[in-house]
Amino acid sequence: MEIRGGAMKIKMVLAAALLLPILAAAPLTVKAEAPYQSYVYDEWDKSKAAPASYLPERTYSGIQAGAGAFSEPQDLFVDKSNAIYVADTGNKRIVKLNDRFETVDIIDKLEWNGKETTLAAPTGLFVANEGTMFIADKDNGRILRVGADKKVQLVIEKPSDPLIPEGFQFKPTKVAVDHAGRIYVLSEGQFYGLMQFNSEGKFTGYFGSNRVEVTPAVVLETFWKNLLSKEQRSAMMKLLPIEYSNLDIGYDNFVYTTTIISKNSREEIKKLNPLGNNVLMGKQGAADFGDKEFSFKQGVKQDTSFVDLSVDADGFIAGLDRTRGRVFEYDSEGNPIAVFGSLGNQKGTFLQPSAVAYWKGEVLVLDTAKRNLTRFALSEYGALVRKATVLYNQGLYEEAAVIWQSVAKRNANNRIAYVGIAKALEKEGIYGEALSYYRQGTDRSGYSDTFGQIRMQTVRDNLPVIMTIFICAVVGYYGFKAVKAARYKRRREVNR
């Protein structure tokens, strides 16, 4: 896997020297062994073993944190100061932890209009940059905006609007707020998208609705509806979109969502632009997230079921799967980076994973059944992949290639590493080698573009010769015609 080309080698050596202090300072975990198998997928969607990118460091219970035992905790949030908030649903409270996982506050009683109010079942929470907390108090049917003084600033209850279906019960389970103060709410049994409210709590409509998935059953039902009367059609079950399971607001102010069940196994994770359209397409535009290999249990397909996600400052996305207890990490474009975790009783495994959050370059996972938090730290391999991905997405292909070389040596199945090396070679104009690495990375688009560059380079390199031959051919052709015409003219004059 040696790269030829003197200039390229010199640049990569210099880049390596500059990057060594950065890599040395990265948080690494090398001593622990993972109680789960990490893997990547090849071009045929077959899993291949890979080094673990994240390793379990420690678990934290409510008792260890000094808050008493958690009871059915449902959500997790990390604010800009790295304080950790746990929605301790069964105990009807929010527990705030510092960066040493010690309890610094318990939010269970609030002041509203001069009177005390309590939480019934806090299942979701979000903390804005200024410290304001938003709580989805499901069993009370309300969203609360709470200040640092524990005074309720705003209460959002079931809106009165023609868009709200008749008989709808407002049971908010998750909440998030964007940089403009718009409030996005996920309510139980709501199939029309995220409920959107302005900063004053006024309902402004639905946002980013899932489409009704086109399956054979849907096609058949649509066919029959065309044959039935209006009364018969109204009696049939309505076709409803798939319901969202969770949401987050990225540093880019886009809304990210997860879906528990997707019959077509596509778009399980979405990145919604201001128009509510999904712009996260992933590898080669497939928009396919989670496991690609399936098993069946009692005849039921065991597909990935994302229950939560978290987005960090570099655009990395961590999606939490409850089916197999795995965390799937993707880069900002939706390309797979890492897979870790599983179901079980060991440290680093889960019984009922319910929430995930990035924390100081690490990953926290909340387990409802175990009633604890697990902290995962980057391994040496994981730190290399992450740093290379960040540099690559910043367009620093040569610097990234240094690290991708090291990644490829540790994991020959990492296709992204080959693509990263190919990109650096392509930038240097070493198209032949770039083509080889694109082939190893199964990047058809990159391969096609590079092949086009080779054709153009071939034409440019041979253009003087081609033009000389062309000009000589043109001159020879017209010269021959001129000579032939002159001879013909002389013969006519002689014949006269």
C-alpha positions in Angstrom: 0.0 0.0 0.0 2.9 2.3 -0.7 2.2 5.6 -2.5 4.7 6.5 -5.2 5.4 10.1 -6.2 8.2 12.2 -4.6 6.3 15.4 -4.0 3.4 13.5 -2.6 5.6 11.6 -0.2 7.3 14.8 1.0 4.0 16.5 1.7 2.7 13.5 3.5 5.8 13.3 5.8 5.5 17.0 6.6 1.8 16.6 7.3 2.5 13.6 9.5 5.0 15.6 11.5 2.5 18.4 12.1 -0.3 15.9 13.0 1.6 13.8 15.5 1.1 16.3 18.4 -2.6 16.4 17.6 -3.0 12.6 17.6 -0.9 12.3 20.8 -3.2 14.6 22.6 -6.4 12.8 21.5 -8.2 10.8 24.2 -7.4 7.2 23.6 -8.5 4.0 25.3 -6.3 1.0 24.6 -6.4 -1.2 27.7 -9.9 -2.5 27.6 -11.4 -5.2 25.3 -14.8 -4.8 23.7 -17.5 -7.2 24.8 -19.0 -6.9 21.3 -17.9 -7.3 17.7 -17.3 -4.2 15.6 -17.7 -4.5 11.8 -18.0 -2.6 8.5 -19.9 -3.6 5.4 -18.3 -4.4 2.0 -19.7 -3.4 -1.4 -22.1 -6.5 -1.3 -23.5 -5.4 2.2 -21.7 -8.3 3.9 -20.3 -7.6 7.4 -16.5 -7.7 7.8 -14.7 -7.6 11.1 -13.2 -4.3 12.1 -11.2 -2.9 15.1 -13.5 -1.4 17.8 -13.7 2.4 17.4 -15.2 2.9 20.9 -14.6 0.9 24.1 -16.6 1.0 27.3 -14.9 3.0 30.0 -17.3 3.0 33.0 -21.0 2.8 34.0 -22.7 5.3 36.3 -25.9 4.6 38.3 -28.1 7.1 40.0 -26.9 5.8 43.4 -23.2 6.3 42.4 -24.1 9.8 41.2 -25.6 10.6 44.6 -29.2 11.0 43.3 -30.7 7.7 44.4 -31.6 4.9 42.0 -32.9 6.0 38.6 -36.4 4.6 37.7 -37.2 4.0 34.0 -35.0 6.9 32.7 -36.0 7.8 29.2 -33.8 10.7 27.9 -30.4 12.2 28.1 -29.0 15.6 27.2 -25.5 17.3 27.3 -25.4 21.1 27.3 -22.7 23.4 26.0 -20.8 23.3 29.4 -20.8 19.4 29.3 -23.3 19.1 32.1 -25.4 16.0 31.8 -29.2 15.9 32.2 -31.1 12.6 32.8 -34.9 12.4 32.4 -35.6 10.1 35.3 -39.1 9.4 34.2 -40.2 6.9 36.9 -39.1 9.2 39.6 -40.8 12.2 38.0 -37.7 14.4 37.9 -34.7 15.7 35.9 -31.3 14.9 37.4 -28.3 17.2 36.5 -24.8 15.8 36.7 -21.5 17.6 36.4 -18.5 16.4 34.3 -17.5 14.1 37.2 -20.9 12.4 37.1 -21.9 13.9 40.4 -25.4 15.2 41.1 -25.5 18.9 41.2 -29.3 19.5 40.9 -32.6 17.7 40.9 -35.5 19.3 39.1 -38.8 17.8 40.4 -40.7 20.9 41.7 -41.2 24.0 39.7 -42.9 27.4 40.3 -45.6 28.4 37.9 -47.6 31.6 38.4 -46.6 31.7 42.0 -47.7 28.1 42.7 -45.8 24.8 42.9 -46.2 22.3 40.0 -44.6 18.9 39.6 -43.7 16.7 36.7 -45.8 13.6 35.9 -43.6 11.7 33.4 -40.7 13.7 31.9 -39.8 11.6 28.8 -37.8 14.2 26.8 -35.7 17.3 27.5 -33.6 19.9 25.7 -31.4 22.6 27.2 -30.8 25.7 25.1 -27.5 27.5 25.0 -28.5 30.1 27.5 -29.5 27.4 30.0 -33.2 27.4 29.5 -34.7 23.9 29.8 -37.5 22.4 27.8 -39.3 19.4 29.3 -41.7 17.0 27.5 -44.0 16.2 30.5 -45.9 13.4 28.7 -48.5 12.4 31.3 -49.4 16.1 32.1 -49.8 16.6 28.3 -47.6 19.7 28.2 -44.2 21.1 27.2 -42.6 23.3 29.8 -40.0 26.0 29.3 -38.1 26.4 32.6 -35.5 29.0 33.6 -32.4 28.4 35.7 -34.4 29.6 38.7 -36.8 26.7 38.2 -39.6 29.1 37.3 -41.9 28.0 34.4 -41.7 30.6 31.6 -44.0 29.0 29.1 -46.5 26.1 29.0 -47.5 24.5 25.7 -50.6 22.3 25.8 -52.8 20.8 23.1 -53.2 23.5 20.4 -56.5 24.4 19.0 -56.0 24.4 15.3 -57.9 23.0 12.2 -54.8 20.9 11.4 -55.0 19.0 14.6 -57.1 15.7 14.0 -60.3 15.3 16.0 -59.8 13.3 19.1 -56.1 13.8 19.2 -54.5 13.6 22.6 -51.4 15.7 23.2 -48.8 13.4 24.8 -45.4 15.0 24.0 -42.5 12.6 24.3 -39.6 14.5 22.9 -38.7 18.2 22.3 -35.9 20.2 20.7 -35.4 23.9 19.9 -33.4 25.4 17.0 -31.3 28.5 17.1 -34.2 30.8 16.1 -36.3 29.6 19.1 -38.6 27.4 17.1 -39.8 24.5 19.2 -40.2 21.0 17.6 -42.3 18.5 19.5 -42.8 14.7 19.0 -46.1 13.6 20.3 -47.3 10.0 20.8 -49.6 8.9 18.0 -48.7 11.8 15.8 -48.1 10.6 12.2 -48.1 14.0 10.3 -44.6 15.0 11.2 -43.0 17.1 14.0 -45.3 19.6 15.7 -43.8 23.0 15.3 -44.3 26.0 17.7 -42.9 29.5 17.6 -40.9 30.9 20.6 -44.2 32.1 22.1 -45.7 28.6 22.1 -48.1 29.1 19.1 -48.6 26.1 16.9 -47.4 26.9 13.4 -47.9 23.6 11.6 -46.3 20.2 11.0 -42.6 19.9 9.9 -40.9 17.2 7.9 -43.6 14.6 7.6 -42.6 11.0 6.7 -44.0 9.8 3.4 -46.3 6.8 3.2 -44.0 4.0 2.3 -44.7 2.3 -1.1 -45.0 -1.4 -0.3 -47.0 -4.2 -2.1 -49.8 -3.8 0.5 -50.0 -0.1 -0.1 -50.2 -0.6 -3.9 -52.9 -3.2 -3.5 -54.9 -1.0 -1.2 -54.6 2.0 -3.6 -55.9 -0.3 -6.4 -58.9 -1.4 -4.5 -59.8 2.2 -3.4 -60.1 3.2 -7.1 -62.8 0.5 -7.4 -64.8 1.3 -4.3 -67.5 4.0 -3.6 -66.8 7.0 -1.4 -68.5 5.4 1.5 -66.6 2.2 1.2 -63.3 4.1 0.9 -64.0 6.1 4.0 -64.6 2.9 6.0 -61.2 1.5 5.0 -58.1 2.0 7.2 -56.2 5.1 6.4 -52.7 4.9 5.0 -50.5 6.8 7.5 -46.8 7.7 7.4 -44.3 6.1 9.7 -44.0 7.9 13.0 -40.8 9.5 14.1 -39.1 8.1 17.3 -36.8 11.0 18.2 -35.1 14.2 17.1 -32.1 16.4 17.7 -30.9 19.8 16.5 -27.4 19.9 15.0 -24.8 22.6 15.3 -25.7 23.5 11.7 -29.3 24.2 13.0 -30.8 21.3 10.9 -33.3 19.0 12.4 -32.2 15.4 12.7 -34.8 12.6 13.2 -35.0 8.9 13.7 -37.6 6.3 12.8 -38.1 3.1 14.7 -39.6 1.1 11.8 -39.1 1.5 8.1 -40.5 -1.3 6.0 -38.2 -0.4 3.1 -35.2 -0.1 5.5 -34.3 3.4 4.1 -34.2 6.9 5.6 -34.2 5.6 9.2 -32.1 8.7 10.0 -33.0 12.1 8.4 -31.4 15.5 8.2 -34.2 18.0 7.5 -33.5 21.3 5.8 -35.6 24.4 6.5 -38.1 23.2 4.0 -38.5 19.9 5.8 -36.8 17.9 3.1 -34.3 15.1 3.9 -30.7 15.9 2.7 -28.9 13.0 4.3 -28.3 10.5 1.6 -25.4 8.5 2.9 -23.1 6.3 0.8 -23.8 6.6 -2.9 -27.2 8.2 -2.1 -28.7 5.0 -0.7 -30.0 6.7 2.5 -29.8 3.2 4.2 -28.8 3.3 7.8 -28.3 0.6 10.5 -27.7 -3.1 9.9 -27.8 -4.4 6.3 -27.9 -8.1 7.4 -31.1 -9.3 9.0 -32.1 -12.2 11.2 -35.6 -13.6 11.9 -37.1 -14.3 15.3 -40.3 -16.4 15.3 -40.8 -15.4 11.7 -40.4 -11.6 12.4 -37.6 -9.7 10.7 -35.2 -8.2 13.2 -34.4 -4.9 11.6 -32.7 -1.9 13.1 -34.9 0.3 15.3 -33.4 3.7 16.0 -34.8 5.2 19.2 -32.5 8.2 19.6 -29.6 10.1 17.9 -27.1 12.7 18.8 -25.1 15.1 16.6 -21.8 16.6 17.7 -19.9 19.8 16.7 -18.0 18.1 13.8 -21.3 16.8 12.3 -20.9 13.1 13.4 -24.2 11.4 14.0 -24.7 8.6 16.6 -27.8 6.6 16.1 -29.0 4.2 18.9 -30.6 0.9 17.8 -32.8 -0.9 20.4 -33.1 -4.1 18.4 -29.5 -5.3 18.9 -28.3 -2.6 21.3 -25.9 -1.0 18.9 -24.7 2.5 18.3 -24.1 3.4 14.6 -21.9 6.4 13.9 -21.9 8.3 10.7 -20.1 11.3 9.3 -21.8 14.5 8.3 -22.6 13.0 4.9 -24.2 9.9 6.3 -21.2 7.6 5.5 -20.7 4.8 8.1 -17.8 5.3 10.6 -18.3 2.9 13.5 -20.5 0.3 15.1 -20.3 -0.6 18.7 -22.4 -2.0 21.6 -24.7 -5.0 21.9 -27.4 -6.6 24.1 -26.2 -8.3 27.3 -25.3 -7.9 30.9 -21.6 -7.0 30.6 -20.2 -3.5 30.7 -20.6 -2.0 27.3 -23.8 -3.9 26.6 -27.4 -3.0 27.2 -30.8 -4.5 28.1 -33.0 -1.6 27.0 -31.0 1.3 25.4 -33.1 4.4 25.3 -30.9 7.5 24.7 -27.5 8.5 23.4 -25.4 11.7 23.6 -21.9 12.9 22.7 -19.9 14.2 25.7 -16.4 15.7 25.5 -15.5 13.6 22.5 -17.0 10.4 24.0 -20.4 8.8 23.8 -22.9 8.2 26.6 -25.7 5.7 26.4 -28.7 5.5 28.8 -30.1 2.1 29.6 -33.7 2.2 30.9 -33.6 -1.4 32.2 -30.2 -1.3 33.8 -31.0 2.2 35.1 -27.5 3.5 34.4 -25.3 5.4 32.0 -22.4 3.8 30.0 -19.5 6.0 28.9 -17.6 4.9 25.7 -14.2 6.4 24.9 -12.4 6.4 21.5 -9.9 3.7 20.9 -6.6 4.5 19.1 -8.1 3.2 15.9 -11.3 5.2 16.5 -9.3 8.4 17.1 -7.4 7.9 13.8 -10.6 7.4 11.8 -12.3 10.4 13.4 -9.4 12.7 12.8 -9.0 11.6 9.2 -12.7 12.1 8.6 -12.7 15.6 10.0 -9.7 16.6 7.8 -11.2 14.9 4.8 -14.5 16.8 5.2 -12.5 20.0 5.5 -11.0 19.4 2.1 -7.5 18.7 3.6 -7.0 15.5 1.6 -3.3 15.3 1.8 -3.2 15.6 5.6 -6.1 13.1 5.9 -4.3 10.7 3.6 -1.4 10.3 6.2 -3.9 9.0 8.7 -6.0 7.0 6.2 -2.8 5.1 5.4 -2.5 4.1 9.1 -6.2 3.3 9.3 -6.0 1.0 6.2 -3.1 -0.9 7.7 -5.2 -1.6 10.8 -8.3 -2.4 8.9 -8.1 -3.6 5.3 -11.9 -3.6 5.1 -12.2 0.2 5.7 -13.4 1.4 2.3 -13.5 5.1 3.4 -9.7 5.0 4.0 -9.0 4.0 0.4 -11.3 6.7 -0.9 -9.5 9.2 1.3 -6.1 8.2 0.0 -7.5 8.2 -3.6 -8.7 11.8 -3.1 -5.3 13.0 -2.1 -3.6 11.2 -5.0 -6.2 12.7 -7.4 -5.5 16.2 -6.1 -1.8 15.6 -6.8 -2.6 14.5 -10.3 -1.4 10.9 -9.7 -4.5 9.6 -11.4 -3.3 6.0 -12.1 -2.8 5.2 -8.4 -5.9 7.2 -7.4 -7.9 4.9 -9.8 -6.6 1.8 -8.0 -7.6 3.2 -4.5 -11.0 4.3 -5.7 -11.5 0.7 -7.0 -10.5 -0.7 -3.5 -12.9 1.8 -1.9 -15.7 0.8 -4.4 -16.3 4.5 -5.0 -17.9 4.4 -8.5 -18.3 8.2 -8.7 -14.7 8.9 -7.7 -13.5 6.2 -10.1 -15.5 7.6 -13.0 -14.3 11.2 -12.4 -10.7 10.1 -12.2 -11.0 8.0 -15.3 -12.3 11.1 -17.0 -9.3 13.1 -15.8 -7.0 10.4 -17.2 -8.7 10.7 -20.6 -8.3 14.5 -20.5 -4.7 14.2 -19.4 -4.0 11.8 -22.3 -5.5 14.2 -24.7 -3.5 17.2 -23.3 -0.2 15.2 -23.3 -0.7 14.1 -26.9 -2.3 17.3 -28.2 0.9 18.7 -29.9 1.4 15.4 -31.8 -2.3 15.2 -32.7 -2.4 18.8 -33.9 0.8 18.3 -35.9 -0.5 15.2 -37.6 -3.9 17.0 -38.2 -2.2 20.1 -39.7 0.1 18.0 -41.9 -2.9 15.9 -43.0 -4.9 19.1 -43.9 -1.9 20.7 -45.7 -1.2 17.4 -47.5 -4.8 17.0 -48.5 -5.1 20.5 -49.9 -1.6 20.4 -51.4 -2.5 17.2 -53.2 -5.7 18.7 -54.5 -3.8 21.8 -55.7 -1.2 19.7 -57.5 -3.9 17.5 -59.1 -5.8 20.6 -60.2 -2.6 22.1 -61.8 -1.9 18.9 -63.7 -5.4 18.7 -64.9 -5.2 22.3 -66.1 -2.0 21.6 -68.0 -3.4 18.6 -69.8 -6.4 20.6 -70.9 -4.1 23.3 -72.3 -2.0 20.7 -74.2 -5.1 19.1 -75.7 -6.2 22.4 -77.1 
